[in-house]
Amino acid sequence: MVENIAKSARPWRIPWLLILGFLFVDQGTKFWAVTILKPMHTMEVIPHLLNLSYVENPGAAWGILSGRQVFLIFFSLLTLAALFWKRHQLLNDLPSAALIFALLMAGILGNLIDRIRLDHVIDFIDFYWGTAHFPAFNVADSAICCATFLLLLTQWLHDRRKKSGSARKDG
């Protein structure tokens, strides 16, 4: 039994370094956005597709819940606690569990740091096509989206393998 606990705990050592790394990149790019990008406001990277544009987002994704920082901080803390507490039940069977966990934790923490420190989140990645703009986002938002996509993909593949494995046993 102790051996099983030790084996299941091993993959969970790695994410702490990944979390710190992703947080460093997130906070570093936001520092760059404040010091370099804010004065010029926008920097064209790929014409008609990608700009780096300084944005202070007082809400969540797409500016929803704008000005509700106390709620967003509380929700972030609650989500972090739930994710940490239930990480084994939510992710343990998945081969990419450590990466998913690290991306989610770093993304939530990165935006939480901004909310507490600045009362808004710094966004700067601005994709657009003609006059249609995707809402600006940051590295933390990207980490959360990548983790969500990776979770859905690996869960789907995991369930598919299980299903095909049980079909072979039955057949």
Helices and strands as residue ranges (DSSP letters): H 2-9, G 10-12, H 15-32, I 33-37, H 38-40, E 42-46, E 50-57, G 61-63, H 69-85, H 87-91, H 97-118, E 121-129, E 132-133, H 139-170
